[in-house]
């Protein structure tokens, strides 16, 4: 397992595999900025097998596993070797795509001791007109002084395997970009929304309301403010855990609809 030293190494892996002209499959979705950040933190690694390479992102006590391969057959062979050589590691992988693709690749990983952990699906809505914003003076843009408390909430209240907990550096960047809005009472964050805007599409990353502040319309006030912040976009989307019926009902109330795009999270736990 070799530590990745530059983004160019990742690009070369892709170019090399595509040059075989035998096909190309991957579940790696990080953009260049995220890759560079992880490389600087020295937590991104590369494993090379015959026409199949793995990128591993070390987080806490496990590794996120991403693959690049020319075919599912090559991926199958490489997974066998990976499991033989690194049985002491806990791996988490995401299979993203249509239900057919998710099922096909999940079955392949399950043959190598991975078990299904959770499943997410994407919801979205096409915007009609520009939303008004409720005049709630409690809502403000997060400052860097909020960062550690936001990280504590994400690490405590969100699932590290399914919900892709961001790095502190990402929180700081979102704060600088005014992409975190929230409400504080007595120096404690009682709710926040983290979002991104990419062209005409807005992404709701995290929506949180403290348990003791629920059923007080804090969540709806924050979500409407999110709509306002993204008023110049045309489409809003996010991922939701399939079993979270309460959240799904709320999103449907605001006009979101399910898409046929899924994320199956699988885990292979270390052998003891």
N, C-alpha and C positions, 0 to 999 in steps of 0.2 A: 504494500500500500504506500504510494508516494504522495507527498504533499504537493498540491498544485501551487506553482509559483507565479503564474501569470494567466490572464484571460486568454492569451494566445494559445496556450496548451489545450484549452477546451475547444477552441476553433479548429485546431489541427486534428483533434479527435474526430470531429464531425466531417471535416474535409476528407480525411483518410478513409472513413467508412463509406462515404458517398461515392468515392472514387471506384469502389468495387462494382458499382451499378447493379447491385443485387437486391436493392431495397433499403429502407431506412426506417427504423422504429425507435421511439424514445418516449420517456415520460419526464424529461427535463424541461422545465419551463422558466427558470430564473433568467432575468434580463442581465445585461452586461453590468449595470451598476450593482446589482445584488451579488453577482459573482465576484466582482472586484472587492466588495466589502468583506465577503467571506474569505477571500484569499488573503487580505490584509490581516484578518483575525486568525489566520493559519488553521482553519477548521474545514478546509475543502481538500479531498483526497481523490486520487485516480487509481483505478485498477484496470489493467488491460488484459484481455483474453483474446482468443482467436475470433476476430471480426465482431467482437462485442466488448464494450468498455463500460465500466461503472464509475460514476462519480458519487462520492460519499460525503455527506455533510454531517459532521459530528456536533451533536447538540445534547447537552446534559449527559444522560447515561445511555444514549442510543445513537444510531446513525440513520439519517435519511438516505435511502438508496435510490439512485437514478441510473437509468441504463441508456446506452446507445448501441444498437445492433443492426445488422443487415437483414435479420430475419428472426422469427420466434424460435426457430430451431437452434440458431446460434445463441440466443438468449437462454434457452433451456440448458444447453451444454455449459455455458458460463456460470449459470446459477448453481449447477451441481458442484462445480469446482469451488465456487465462492462459499457454499455451505460446508464443504469439506475443510476448507482452509481457515474459516473464520466462525466456527461454531460457537465461540465464546462471546460473540457480539450480538446485541439486539438490533435488528434492522426494521425500519419502517419504510414502506413504499406506498406511493399513490399511483393508481391506474385511472387515468382521466380520458373520457371520451363517451361515445354512445354506449347504450346498454350492451350492445353486441360486443364491442371492443372490450369493455370493462369485464364482461363475463369471460371472454376468451383468455385474457391475460391473467385474470384472477385465478382461473383454474390452473394455469401454468405455474404461477407462484405457489399455489396450494400444494402442488406436487413436490415442492421443496421446503416443506415445513412452515410455510407462512399461513397464518390464519386470518380470517376476516375480522376486522376490528370495528369499523364503522363505515357508513356510506353517506355521501353528501350529494346534493344535486343543486343545480343552478336555477335561480329564479331571476326574472327580469320584468321590466315594464317599459313600454315606449311612452314617452312623456307627451302630454297634450296641453299646450299652453304653459305659461310661466306661473309657478306657485306663489301664493302670498306667504308671508312668514308671520307667525304669531309674535306679538310684541311681548317677549319675556325677557326682562332685563337680567335674569339670572344666568342666561346662556352667554358664554364668552369663549374666545379662542384660548386654547391651552397655551401655557408658557412653559419654558424649560423647567421651572420649579415644580411642574406637575409630573415630570417624566418618571421619576422613581416610583411614585404612587401608581401611575398608569401601568408600569411594568409589574408591580406587585399584584395588581388586580388581574392582569392578563395571565400571569403565572399561577394565580390562585383559582380563578374562576373560569378559565378556558382550558380546553383539553390540548395538552402539548403534542399529542399524536395526530389529532384530527384537524386542529384549527391553526396550525402554522404560526406559533407565537413569534412575533417580530423581534429583531435585535434592538438593544437600546439605541444604537445609532439610527435605526429606522424611525424610532419614536421621535428622536430629536429632529430628524429631517422633516417628518410630517408636521411637527410643531412649528418649525421655521417656515414651512410652506402654508401654514394656516389650514391644515387638513385634519385637525382635531378640535372639536367643539365640545363643551361640557358645562356642568353645573357643579359648583362647590358650595358646601354649607359647613360652617365651622371648621374650615381648613381640610375638609374631607370631600373627595370626589364622590358625588352620588349618582352621576351618570355621564357618559360620554359617547361620542360617535367618532370613529376614525374612518376616513374615506380617501379615495384618490380620484383624480380626473385624468383621463387619457383621451385627448381629442374631444369627440362628442359623446363619450361614454364615461359614466361615473361608476365607481366601485365602492360599495359599502363593505368595509373590511371588518370592523368590529362595532357592535352596538351593545352598550352595557348600562344597566341600571342596578344600583345596589339593592339587595333583597329587601332591606327595611324601607326603601323608597318606592317600591313597586305598588301598582294600583293607585298611583297619585298623578298619573298622566305625564310623568317625567319622560318616559320613553317616547310617547307620541309627540311631545313638544320638541325633543331632540331630533326625531326623525323628520318632522316637518321643516326644521331648520336645515337639516341635511339636504332636503329637496330644494330649499331656497339657495343654499350654497352652490348647488349643482344646476342652477336654473338655466344655464346656457348649454347644457348637454341635452342630448336627445334620448339617451337610453341609460337606465340604471340597472345594475345587476349585483348579485352577491351569491355566495354559497351558503347553504343551510344543511345541518345534519338531518338526515331523513327521519330519524326517530323523534325529532323535536317538534311534535305536533302543535304545541302552543305557539311557538315562533312562526311556524308555517301559516297558521290561521291568521296571525296578526299581519303577516306580509300580504296575504291574499286580500285582507281588508283594505290595504292601501293600493290594491290594483296590480300586485305582482303575480306573474304566472310562471309555472314550472316549465323549464326547458328540458329537452332530451339530452342533457349533458350531465355526466355523473363523475364522481370521484370515489373510488373504492379504496379505503385505507386498509392495508394488510400489515401484520406484524409477525416477524420471526423472532421469538424470544431466545436469549442466550441459553445454552445448555449449562447446567450446573453440575 
